[in-house]
Amino acid sequence: MPSLFDPIDLGAIHAPNRILMAPLTRGRATKDAVPTDIMVDYYRQRSGAGLIITEATGISREGLGWPFAPGLWTDEQAAQWQPVTDAVHAAGGRIVAQLWHMGRQVHSSVIGGQPVSSSATRTEGQAHTFEGKKDFEVARPLTLEEMPRLLDDYERATKNAKAAGFDGVQIHAANGYLIDQFLRDGANHRDDNYGGSPENRIRLLREVTERVAAVFGADRTAVRLSPNGDSQGVNDSHPLDVFLPAAKALSDIGIAFLELREPGPGGTFGRTDVPRLSPAIRQVFTGPLVVNSDYRKKDAQIVIDSGIADAIAFGRPFISNPDLVERLRQDAPLAEDDMKTWYSQGPEGYIDYPALETADA
């Protein structure tokens, strides 16, 4: 069986190892969602990953409610991503942009209008805003007439990602965000072609994936799903019934890889007793399957040896260990990250974690 350090082809993207950098929101862009100079250093430092999946990146102002997260809906945003991709490529790395529409998980003070979703629902708790946390609001259902515009938003962001020099894109269809709000019956109460049956609830995911793949190629288009358990108040009564046909549909499109975020009962950032669906999804998805959530080196190799997964996406360890691949290769100790600096905008806790050789000097 292959090891974590063996190469793998993720569609058209050749990765020199199977240790992917998972998407990590860090909040270092401008208020207008334009990437900044320190983001160049941040991603370049982590270019040893088999593949970098960027932090979630908004496809539109409507879809991006996280303060200081980046976007890809304007020419300026795309132009400022170019130095990031150039730096990663110059360092020998590969990078794809994760395309994000947050749906109801936003606040009107950030996006400038009422949040949208599959149905008129509201997330419990509070949203991040530029003025601090505020109570979530009731979303309005997207109308059938708005669906073409939504698909156009994904297409525009994909074209901008291609122009910015990315090696591909990943569609964020997980974690309780817009596409997930259509997939799962806990949030989707529609009675039209986008609601009700699993086939209908999968429709938006399939349409977005086909539109994105038409721009960048299916072999440079990936998808992220979170099939087991509650994600920000979004859940499903029978997850196998919707996620197995969803995975089969993505397999039929021929996407580059499918990533599954599957927390367990002891998860450090989200937890659930709902069993992981990756073993069942492996039976219907024929492309490279990537799993994520709280994996350590030993556990990661075990799941690859089992044949369930082909690669592992590591998240938080990459925050404080920019050279994570080399640290894992050497069984070197991992530095701890500081949660206070996850979204703090400045260089502290962002580009100042030393690489192994620097830390030992």
N, C-alpha and C positions, 0 to 999 in steps of 0.2 A: 504494500500500500504506500501511496506517496506520503511524504512528510510535510510539515508546515513550510519547509524551506525549499520545496520543489516548485518548479514553474508550473503555470497553468494558463491556458488560453480562455479568457472570459469573452466569448464572442471574438471580435476582431482585435481585442486588447490582449497583448501578451504580458502576463504578470510574472516577474522572476521568482516570486514566492506567494504563498497562500495566506499571508497575513495582511488583510485589508484594513484600512483606516475607516472606521464607521463615521457617519455624519455627526458632527458635534457643533451645536449652536454655541457661538462664542461672543457675539454682539460687539464686533469691532468695526463695523461699517459706519458710514455717516447716517444722519437722520433721514436722508433721502435714499438710503440703501445702496450707497456707492461704496465699493471696496476701497480700503485704505492701504497705505504703504506697509504697515506692519503685518498685514495679511500676507504679503509677499514672503516675508521672512518666515512666518509661521508655517506656511505650507511647504516652502523649500526645505525647512528643517526636517520635515516628515516624509520626504520624498523616497525614503528607503522602503516604504510600504509597498506591497505588491501592487496595490491600487489605492489611491486616495479618493474617497467619496467626500465631496465638500460638505460643509455645514448646509443645512436646509436653506434654499435660496428662492426668494419669492418670484412667482411668475407675473404678479400684478400687485398694485397697491391694495386692491380688494382682498387679495390672498395673503398679504404679509402684515401681520399685526405684532410681530416681535420687535421691540425697540432695538435699533442699530444692527439688525440682521441685514444681509446683503440681498440684492435683487438682480434680475436679469430681464427686466421688461423695457429698459431704456438703452439708447446707444451709449450714454455715459457710463452706465453700470457695466455694460459689456466691455467697453474700452478699458475700464479699470480692472477687470478680471484678466485682461491680456498679460500684464506683468506677472500675475500669479502663475498662470499656465506656462509662461516662458521660463520662469525660475524653476518650476518643478521639472520641466523637460530638460533644462540645462543641467540639472542635478541628476538626471537619469531616471526620473520618476514618471508616473502616469496619473492623470487626475480626471474625474468625471464630476459634473455639476449635479447636485440633487435639486430637482424641481419641486416646489412647495406651494400648495394652496392650503391655508390653515382652516378654511371653512368657518365654523362657529367659534373656534378657539382664539378669537381676537376681540378687540374692543373698538367701538366706533370712533373713539378719540384718536386712534392711530390710523385707521383706514379711511376715515372721512365719510362713513355711511354705515347702515345697519349690516351686521355680519350676515353671511349667507350659509346655507347648509342644504342637506337633502330635504329636511322638514323643519317645521317651526319648533325647534327645541333649544334648550339652554344648558350649558355646562355648569355644574356646580363649582363654586369657588370663585377665584379672581384671576383676571388676565393681567399680564405685564403690559404697562403703558409707559410713555415717556415721563409721566408724572407719578409713577409708582403703580401699585396694584389697584385695580378697580374691579367691581363685581362684573362677571360675565353678563351679557345681554341675550335676550331671545333672538335667535336668528330667523331670517325669512327664508322660505323655500326658494331655491332657484326654479324659475319657470322653464317650460320646454323651449320657449322662444330664446332663452338665454344660453342654452347649451352650445349652439354654434359659436357664440362669442367666447365661451369658456374654452372650447377646443382651440379657437384662434389664439387665446392667451398662452396656452401651452405651446402651440406652434411657434409663436413669436419668441418666447423664452428659449426654445430649442434652437432656433436660428441664431439667436444672440450667443448662446453657449458655443455653437459651432464656430461662429465668427471670432469668439474670444479665445479659441485655440484649445478648448477642452477635447479630451479623447472620447467623450461620450456623455451621456446623461443618465441619471437614475430618477425615476418617477417616485415621489414620496406618496405611497398609498397606505401608510401605516399610522400608528400612534394616535388614532382618533382624529386625524385631520380630514380634509374635505372628501377625498376619495373613500377613505375608511368610513366616513359618515354615510356614504351611499352603500357601501358593501354590507354593513351590519344592521340587522333588523332592530337593534336597540335604539338606533338613531334615525333609521330610514322608515318612515311611516307612509310613504307615497303609495298611490294606487294607479300610477301611470306606467309608462314603459321603463321607468328607472326605479320602480319599487315593487314590493310584493315578492315575487319568486326570486330564488337565487340568480337565475338567468338575467332577470331584469336589474337586479342590484349590482351585478357584475358589468352591466352595459357601459357605465361611465369609465371604469377602469380599462375595458377593452378599447373603447373609442379613443381615449387619451393615448394609450400605448400605440395604437395604430397610427394616430396622427403624428406622434413624436418619432416613431420609427420611420415614417415616410420622409422625414427631414434628415435624420442622422443615420438611418439604417437600423434594422432590428438588431444587428450584431454589435451595435454601439449604444443600445438602449437597455437599461436595467430597471427593475422594479423592487421596491421594498414593501413588504407586508408585515403586519403584526397579528397573526391569526389566533393566538390563545390569550383569553382573559381580557379584562377591562383595560381600555386605553383612554384616559381622560374622559371617562363617562360613556365611552362608546364600546358596546359589547354586542354579542350575538347569542341567540338562544341555541343555535345548532351550528357551531362554527365549521364543522367538517362539510356541511351541506353547501356552504358558500365558498370556502377557501379551496376545496379540492377542484371544483369546476373553474374557479378563478386561476389557479395554478395551471390547469390543463389549457385554458385559453391562452395564457401567456406562453406556454410551451409551444402551442400551435403557431403563435406569431413568430417564435424563434428568437426571443430576446437573449441578450448577451449573458445575463445571469439573473437569478432571483435571490434576494436577500430576505431572510426571515428574522425579525426581532422577536425572540421567544423567552421572556423572563420566566423564572421558576418560582417556587414558593419562598425561596430565600433571596430573591433578587435585591440588589442594592439600589436600583432605581426603577421601581415598579416591581410588583410581585403578584403571583396568581397561583392557584391550585389547579387551574385548567391545564391538562397535559399538553405538552408540545405537539404540534401537528406535523413537524418536519418529517417524521418517518412515513406518514401517509402521503404527504406532498411529494416526497421523493419518488413515490410509485407512479405519479402522473406527470411530474415535471422532468423532462429529459435533459435539460441544459445544466450548466453549472449551478449548484445550489450553495448558497452562503448563509451561515447562521451567525447570530449575534446575541449577546447578553450574558455578561459576567463570566466569560470563558477565561481560564488560565491555560498556560501552555499544555499541561498534562491533559486537561479535559478537552482542549481543542484537538490534540492529536488523536484522542480516543474517538471523537465523533467523526474525524476524517477516516480513521481506520475502520469504523463501522460501515462506511459507505453512504451514510446519510447525507453528509456534507462534503463539498469539494474544497471549501475554503472557509476561513473564519474572519469576521469583521470585529476588530477590537476597538472599543470606544474610549472610555476614560483613561486607560493606560497610556494612550497616545498623547493625552494632555500634558503629562509631566515627564514623558519619556519619548522625546522626538525621534530617538534612534531605537524604538521598541524592537524592531526586527533583530538588530544586532544584540540587544540585551537578552532577548529570548534565545537566540542562537548560543550565547555564551552562558546561559543560566545565571546571568548577573542580576543583582537585586534591582527592583523597580522603585523609582522615586514616587512619593505620594503627591497627589494633586491637592490644591487648596480651593475648596468650593467657593470661598469668598471672591475669588478672582475669575470664576467661570465666565461671567458676563460683565466684567468691570471696565471694559473698553480700552484701558491702557495696556502697556507692554508687560506689566507685572503679572506673573502667572500665565503668560501667553507666549512670549518669545524668549524668556529668561531661564527656562529649564535647561540645564546643561546636558550635552551628550556624554556618553560614557567616558570617552577619553579625556574630556574636559573635566568631568566630575572627579576623575582619579588623579588629575595632575596636581 
